[in-house]
């Protein structure tokens, strides 16, 4: 099964992902860096804080 993943910050539709996917992506609309994981029919989206170095 595949799932559509949207940005948690702005709602922009990012991609389709299937079970077992681990993806790191920048949202082209709001520039948020997201880590997306799809396992056992659960979609986990984590926002990654940018380093200031």
matplotlib code that plots the C-alpha trace (Angstrom):
import matplotlib.pyplot as plt

x = [0.0, 1.3, 0.6, 0.6, 2.8, 2.1, 4.3, 3.3, 4.2, 2.4, 0.3, 2.1, 1.8, 5.4, 5.4, 4.0, 5.7, 5.3, 5.9, 9.6, 10.4, 12.8, 13.1, 14.8, 13.3, 13.2, 9.7, 10.0, 7.3, 8.3, 11.9, 11.3, 13.5, 11.5, 12.3, 9.6, 9.4, 6.7, 6.6, 3.7, 1.1, 2.2, 3.5, 5.9, 6.9, 9.6, 10.7, 14.5, 15.9, 18.6, 22.1, 23.4, 27.1]
y = [0.0, 3.5, 6.7, 10.4, 12.4, 16.1, 18.7, 19.1, 22.8, 24.1, 21.2, 20.8, 17.3, 16.0, 12.4, 8.9, 6.3, 2.6, 0.3, 0.2, 3.7, 6.0, 9.4, 12.7, 15.6, 19.4, 20.9, 23.0, 25.4, 26.2, 24.8, 22.6, 19.5, 16.4, 12.8, 10.4, 6.7, 4.3, 1.0, -1.5, 0.8, 3.8, 7.0, 9.0, 12.5, 14.3, 17.9, 18.2, 21.4, 23.0, 23.3, 26.8, 26.0]
z = [0.0, -0.7, 1.2, 0.2, 2.6, 3.2, 4.9, 8.5, 8.4, 5.3, 4.0, 0.6, -0.9, -1.0, -2.3, -2.3, -0.1, 0.5, 3.5, 4.5, 3.2, 5.0, 3.4, 4.2, 2.2, 2.0, 1.4, -1.7, -0.5, 3.1, 3.2, 6.2, 6.5, 7.2, 8.0, 6.9, 7.9, 6.8, 8.7, 9.4, 7.9, 10.1, 8.7, 11.0, 10.0, 12.1, 11.5, 11.7, 13.2, 11.0, 12.4, 12.9, 12.3]

ax = plt.figure().add_subplot(projection="3d")
ax.plot(x, y, z, "-o")
ax.set_aspect("equal")
plt.show()
